[in-house]
């Protein structure tokens, strides 16, 4: 199983993974399910092929629309009584010159990435706060720490995600909830980079596990040559 899922135990844990239709999202869903979790896979999802100890439920949630997120949060609260792990995946992007970019393209990315991350945290983190336990992991790419040609829009959104996570970590610490970022050292979606996906999945599972209980407000760079 990608990401070394057999090393982890998430039995009876409730996990939400956003953007589950992406290559990294689907790998995370499979890894958590193989480790025993009840996984809500947000977005379209191919069936998990490997044998799993846990379960997977595909759900349609638009994280850029607050009413969609509140409905989903109420569903988890009613059905499961709480949430243990939230993985917020940054959306896939493409290169585009800043001066040639239509405003609509900028707005779409900010809505999917920054607004989506904000609303996910705003409405799902309280399900952890009430139990005084939880792990929130934002995933992002190399633009979260550097600028790259044709990626100004991506750099802006991913820096914002890191800032959001670091600030949320301060608030969440009073509720015994950890908030961290797993940053892929290379772009993982669209390039078919197997080792990069595996490295990111492993980083996500580690940050979501009790092994990282003393780590919060940090950015973990995931790379595997």
KOLROVEX-687741 format. One line per 2 residues: their letters; for each residue x, y, z of C-alpha. Coordinates in nm, 3 decimals. Each point is the difference from the previous one (the first is absolute). Layout:
<pts>
a = X Y Z ~ ...
</pts>
This chain:
<pts>
xx = 0.000 0.000 0.000 ~ 0.132 0.346 -0.092
xx = 0.141 0.206 0.280 ~ 0.071 -0.301 0.223
xx = -0.360 -0.020 0.120 ~ 0.065 -0.338 0.169
xx = 0.220 0.182 0.254 ~ -0.293 0.203 0.130
xx = -0.303 -0.077 0.210 ~ -0.304 0.218 -0.049
xx = -0.257 -0.250 0.124 ~ -0.328 0.169 0.095
xx = 0.133 0.340 -0.109 ~ -0.221 0.223 -0.217
xx = 0.194 0.166 -0.283 ~ -0.103 0.261 -0.257
xx = 0.208 0.036 -0.318 ~ -0.078 0.284 -0.241
xx = 0.066 -0.010 -0.377 ~ -0.013 -0.379 0.014
xx = -0.020 -0.028 -0.379 ~ 0.359 0.123 -0.038
xx = 0.289 -0.243 -0.011 ~ 0.128 0.105 0.343
xx = -0.349 0.009 0.150 ~ -0.090 -0.349 -0.119
xx = 0.330 -0.135 0.136 ~ -0.070 0.155 0.338
xx = -0.352 -0.147 0.007 ~ 0.132 -0.347 -0.079
xx = 0.279 0.028 0.259 ~ -0.230 0.115 0.282
xx = -0.257 -0.269 -0.083 ~ 0.270 -0.267 -0.008
xx = 0.105 0.117 0.347 ~ -0.352 -0.048 0.135
xx = -0.160 0.345 -0.026 ~ -0.353 0.095 -0.094
xx = 0.076 0.237 -0.289 ~ -0.222 0.265 -0.152
xx = 0.142 0.049 -0.350 ~ -0.116 0.342 -0.115
xx = -0.027 0.008 -0.378 ~ -0.039 -0.269 -0.262
xx = 0.193 -0.315 0.081 ~ 0.094 -0.324 -0.169
xx = -0.065 -0.308 0.217 ~ 0.283 -0.086 0.237
xx = 0.153 -0.309 -0.157 ~ 0.210 -0.127 0.289
xx = -0.144 -0.188 0.295 ~ -0.077 0.243 0.281
xx = -0.063 -0.025 0.372 ~ -0.204 0.316 0.005
xx = -0.261 0.141 -0.236 ~ -0.038 0.272 -0.260
xx = -0.303 0.216 -0.071 ~ 0.011 0.233 -0.300
xx = -0.178 0.331 0.058 ~ -0.060 0.308 -0.214
xx = 0.106 0.315 0.183 ~ 0.083 0.337 -0.155
xx = 0.241 0.148 0.253 ~ -0.017 0.341 -0.165
xx = -0.370 0.027 0.092 ~ -0.070 0.044 0.371
xx = -0.345 -0.159 -0.003 ~ 0.143 -0.317 -0.155
xx = 0.266 -0.022 0.271 ~ -0.243 0.063 0.288
xx = -0.231 -0.273 -0.131 ~ 0.293 -0.243 -0.015
xx = 0.119 0.094 0.350 ~ -0.349 -0.062 0.139
xx = -0.005 -0.337 -0.170 ~ 0.323 -0.109 0.167
xx = -0.107 0.136 0.336 ~ -0.327 -0.191 -0.018
xx = 0.134 -0.321 -0.150 ~ 0.339 -0.038 0.168
xx = -0.018 0.240 0.292 ~ 0.335 0.153 -0.081
xx = 0.301 0.017 -0.226 ~ 0.357 -0.117 0.062
xx = 0.194 0.099 -0.313 ~ -0.055 0.265 -0.266
xx = 0.223 0.004 -0.309 ~ -0.046 0.307 -0.218
xx = 0.160 -0.047 -0.341 ~ 0.097 0.299 -0.212
xx = -0.154 -0.025 -0.351 ~ 0.200 -0.085 -0.310
xx = 0.121 0.304 -0.196 ~ 0.159 0.096 -0.330
xx = 0.263 0.249 -0.116 ~ -0.119 0.342 -0.114
xx = 0.162 0.341 -0.033 ~ -0.120 0.240 0.267
xx = -0.049 0.290 -0.242 ~ -0.201 -0.218 -0.241
xx = -0.216 -0.173 0.261 ~ -0.375 0.069 -0.016
xx = -0.151 0.118 0.326 ~ -0.237 -0.298 -0.012
xx = 0.294 -0.244 0.012 ~ 0.142 0.179 0.306
xx = -0.336 0.001 0.176 ~ -0.055 -0.373 -0.069
xx = 0.335 -0.093 0.151 ~ -0.045 0.217 0.309
xx = -0.351 -0.140 0.053 ~ 0.111 -0.362 -0.035
xx = 0.324 0.034 0.197 ~ -0.013 0.277 0.259
xx = -0.376 0.036 0.052 ~ -0.042 -0.378 -0.011
xx = 0.268 -0.050 0.264 ~ -0.145 0.275 0.218
xx = -0.355 -0.138 -0.012 ~ 0.115 -0.357 0.060
xx = 0.189 0.108 0.311 ~ -0.273 0.237 0.118
xx = -0.274 -0.263 0.002 ~ 0.183 -0.329 0.054
xx = 0.259 0.101 0.260 ~ -0.271 0.059 0.266
xx = -0.091 -0.370 -0.027 ~ 0.351 -0.066 0.131
xx = 0.003 0.284 0.251 ~ -0.303 -0.142 0.178
xx = 0.186 -0.329 0.054 ~ 0.336 0.162 0.078
xx = 0.171 -0.219 -0.256 ~ 0.075 0.025 -0.370
xx = 0.249 0.038 -0.284 ~ -0.034 0.249 -0.283
xx = 0.240 -0.035 -0.292 ~ 0.010 0.241 -0.292
xx = 0.188 -0.118 -0.308 ~ 0.169 0.234 -0.242
xx = 0.283 0.015 -0.250 ~ 0.348 0.148 -0.041
xx = -0.145 0.346 -0.070 ~ -0.086 0.030 0.369
xx = 0.359 0.104 0.065 ~ 0.145 0.117 -0.334
xx = -0.107 0.178 -0.317 ~ -0.002 -0.180 -0.335
xx = -0.040 0.123 -0.358 ~ -0.363 0.025 -0.104
xx = -0.122 -0.091 0.348 ~ -0.064 0.336 0.168
xx = -0.367 -0.083 0.058 ~ 0.092 -0.338 0.144
xx = 0.277 0.148 0.215 ~ -0.243 0.254 0.145
xx = -0.266 -0.259 0.084 ~ 0.244 -0.249 0.149
xx = 0.173 0.259 0.215 ~ -0.347 0.091 0.125
xx = -0.072 -0.362 0.092 ~ 0.319 -0.015 0.209
xx = -0.098 0.322 0.176 ~ -0.350 -0.132 0.065
xx = 0.138 -0.323 0.147 ~ 0.252 0.177 0.225
xx = -0.264 0.233 0.142 ~ -0.257 -0.278 0.046
xx = 0.264 -0.200 0.187 ~ 0.009 0.271 0.268
xx = -0.376 -0.011 0.055 ~ -0.018 -0.379 -0.026
xx = 0.277 -0.059 0.254 ~ -0.234 0.104 0.282
xx = -0.228 -0.287 -0.108 ~ 0.278 -0.262 -0.027
xx = -0.027 -0.003 -0.380 ~ 0.310 -0.004 -0.222
xx = 0.014 0.196 -0.326 ~ 0.284 -0.048 -0.248
xx = 0.088 0.020 -0.369 ~ 0.141 -0.277 -0.219
xx = 0.174 0.169 -0.293 ~ 0.097 -0.203 -0.304
xx = 0.349 0.089 -0.114 ~ -0.116 -0.059 -0.359
xx = -0.338 0.032 -0.170 ~ -0.186 -0.330 0.041
xx = -0.320 0.034 -0.203 ~ 0.009 -0.014 -0.377
xx = 0.360 -0.115 -0.022 ~ -0.050 -0.361 0.100
xx = 0.289 0.024 0.246 ~ -0.039 -0.319 0.203
xx = 0.276 0.065 0.253 ~ -0.126 0.353 0.072
xx = -0.352 -0.128 0.064 ~ 0.128 -0.275 0.230
xx = 0.212 0.249 0.196 ~ -0.289 0.239 0.045
xx = -0.237 -0.279 0.108 ~ 0.247 -0.121 0.259
xx = 0.048 0.354 0.134 ~ -0.377 0.048 0.027
xx = -0.050 -0.326 0.190 ~ 0.284 0.081 0.239
xx = -0.139 0.346 0.074 ~ -0.345 -0.155 0.049
xx = 0.127 -0.262 0.242 ~ 0.069 0.019 0.373
xx = 0.372 -0.015 -0.079 ~ -0.020 0.372 -0.085
xx = -0.186 0.102 0.316 ~ 0.268 0.253 0.098
xx = 0.018 0.159 -0.347 ~ -0.227 0.290 -0.096
xx = 0.022 0.311 -0.216 ~ 0.276 -0.156 -0.210
xx = 0.063 -0.061 -0.371 ~ 0.139 -0.343 -0.082
xx = 0.167 -0.022 -0.340 ~ -0.067 -0.341 -0.153
xx = 0.246 -0.130 -0.257 ~ 0.123 -0.343 -0.101
x = 0.266 -0.037 -0.267
</pts>
